[in-house]
Amino acid sequence: QVELAESGGGLVQSGGSLRLSCASSGQIVFIRDMAWYRQAPGKQRELVATITTDGATNYRPSVKGRFTISRDRKGSIYLQMNNLRPEDTAVYYCNAQFLVPSPPFQLTDIWGQGTQVTVSS
């Protein structure tokens, strides 16, 4: 059973920085594309950033230049958030597609439980 667990959220002042981490666990053959999403109070979940297996990244315009998504060989993904704004306040979720060995192998889409990011004025 593959799981994702976010960490690194918290309370920060405007202009501050946070680094979110999301660790994967379980039997994993291959990790495909990964992404960070967020959901602000009263709003729908929105895509923040994506990163492919090859390392290609994509960001929503409002975070471009401030946020950086990355991944490592240990099954973790990260979101470095700089120059945070109150509008960035949301629960942040990591998402990834995993190829698992469960015969005859299968691709599964997994979500983390979310971590709260609050940016004060």
N, C-alpha and C positions, 0 to 999 in steps of 0.2 A: 504494500500500500504506500503510495507516494503522497507526501505531504509537503506543504510550503508553510513557513512560519516567518512573518515579518517582525522586525524590531527596529528601534531607532527613532520612533516617533516621540513627540513631546511638545512642550510649550516653548516658543521662541519669540523674540521681539522682531518687529519689522527690520529687514536688512540682515537678519541673522542667517545661520546655516544649520542644516541638519543632514545627516546621511542615513538613509534607510537601507536596511539589509533584509534579504529574504533568503533563507536557507532551505534547501530541499533535502528530503530524506526518503529512504525506501530504495527498492531495487529499480534502478534506472539504467537503461541501455544508452539512451541518447536524449539530449535536451534540445528541442527545436527552438522556435521563436519564444521570446519572453517579453513581458510588458508590465508596466505600472499603470494602474488606474486610480482614480480618486472619486470620492463621492462627498460633496458638501451637503450640509443640512438643507433639506427641502429640494434638493436637486438630483438629477439623474447621474448615474455613474458615467464618468468620462475618461477617455484614454489620455494618458499623460505622455508616455514615451514607449517606444518599442525598440527591441534589438534582436537582430537575426542571429543565426548560428555563425554567420560569417562576420558578425560584428557591425553590420550596417545599422544605423540608428535613425529614428524619426521622432520628432517632438511636436506637440501641439504648439502653435505660435506663441501663446502666452507664457510658455516656460522656456522657449528656445533662448539659449545664451545664458540661462540661469541654472538649469537642471542638466545633469549628465547621467545617463543610464549606462551601466556596465555589467559585465558578467565575468565569472572566473571558471576555472576548470574543476572546482570543488562543488559545483551544483548550486552556487549562489548568484543572486542578482542584486544590484545596488542602485540607489538613486541618490546622487549627490545634489542637494538643493541649496543654492546660494541666493543671496539677496531676496529672501522670502518676503512675501507680501500677505496682508490679511486675506486676500482673495485665494490664497493657496490653502487656507484652512479647510481640511477635509479628512476623511478616513482614506488612507492610501492602501491599495490592495496590489499584491503581486500576482501575476498570472503567467503560466508557462504550459507549453505542450511537451509532454514526455512520451518517448517510446519506451514502453515497459516490456519486460520479458514474458509476461503472461501469455502462454501459447495461444495462438501462433504469432505472438507479438501484437501489440496494439498501441495506438496513439491515444493518449488521454489528456484532457484539458483540466488543469488543477488551479484552484484559487487559494490564496492565503486567507487568514481570518481578518486581516486588516490591522493597521496601526494608526492611531490618531495623531494628526499634526495640527497644532493650533498656533497661529501667528497673531500676536497682539500688535495693536497700533502703537 
